[in-house]
Amino acid sequence: MTAVEIDGDRLLADLEELSAIGRCGRGVHRVAYSPDDVRAREWVAGRMRDAGLEPVIDGVGNVLGRAPGARAVLAGSHVDSVPRGGRLDGALGVVAALEAARALGGGVDVVSFADEEGTFTGTLGSRAFCGELPEAERARLVAADGRRFDEALAGTGWAGRPLVRLDPSRHVAFVELHIEQGPVLEAGPERLGVVTGIVGIRRLRVTFRGRADHAGTTPTALRRDAGAAALRYGTAFLDAIARHGGPDTVCNVGAIRLEPGAGNIVPERAELLVEFRDLSAERLAALDEVVAGLAAPIARDARVEEEVEQVIHQDGVAMDRGVIEALERGARACGAPARRMPSGAGHDAMIVGRHIPAGMLFAPSIGGRSHSEEEDTAPEDLVLAARALATAIAELAPA
């Protein structure tokens, strides 16, 4: 296999230009459906058009650039970010896919999925693209800050547009380049990683509702303290995962919101976002049962009401063997044999991979940092990874 030549300077310039949209220190703040996320998606659509693709932004914000012809490899990632996140998470995969489309001159459809990071629900765009996001679920989606999905979407101007959809008769495979978001590749000796499987994720929104009272004059025994219930739940959740999880299980209490939110008022409402992850579907199912019983006794003891809502409920997925091997050959052709490794983070490839053959390529993250303004990758590694991706796409592309 001969390595595909790409324009590395153009790749890096595109990444820099995209990172200027929503710049936040050394990183970016492009939360899904924010004005800067909208600007980034419109920028991507313009770059697709310049690359000879036919771009469309659909009714949830997915951006798809179609190449001429009846069949193509689908490649891309996302450009939304976590709050005050890194400039490469997702963006690298979109820009590298664009560069592959330019270098190969055809046979590549480029996609930038909406809300991969879970502002409203994880991998929202790829789920809609694959027909896995029912209208009824979309109507219920609410962000951690209380924004409703339908209101946020209306502000973009995209609401009501038709959805773009995965076409298995057209799309022969999906490939996604991403930074590793961990420290394994940096420790070497391999500079690139090929993903064997993507972790399963459970994310829950847990809400307690009590009564607001004066915090100085209301005896503790007479309070209906939603905040105290939430704090007890957070501790119980962490302890339960530690007891019943396996060696690969990780968990997080990612957000706590109290209302009214004053030091002298007993909280009448408290909301937590919690999640746990594991590669094993069996382990996740067992933890589902453990976690399901945590909120009710805490609410009963605090004399408050509780509600537990699933925000993300996704099992992991194995990557396609043929795509794995094509990515490995692409890396070797570029002089950088790759390490096989699992992904502990969720990605759009785990959604698309349930429908067509899919694979992921990892570039190293300096210091293992991600979801942070400190996220970075050496320029030479960015170019190497993009070149390996294009080389693999050339093999996978229909003749």
ABEGO torsion letter per residue (X at the ends): XBBBBBBAAAAAAAAAAAAABGBBEABBBBBBGBAAAAAAAAAAAAAAAAAGBBBBBBAAGBBBBBBBEABBBBBEBBABBBBGBBAABGAAAAAAAAAAAAAAGEGBBBBBBBGAAGAABBGAAAAAAAGABBAAAAAABBBAAGBBAAAAAAAAGABGBBBBBBBAAABABBBBBBBAGBAAAAAOABABBBBABBBBBBBBBBBBBBBBBBAAABBAAABBBAAAAAAAAAAAAAAAAAAABBAABBBBBABBBBOAGBAABBBABBBBBBBBBBABAAAAAAAAAAAAAAAAAAAAAAGBBBBBBBABBBBBBBBBAAAAAAAAAAAAAAGBBBBBBBBABBBAAAAAAAABBBBBBBBBBBGGBBGBAABBBBAAAAAAAAAAAAAAAAAABBX
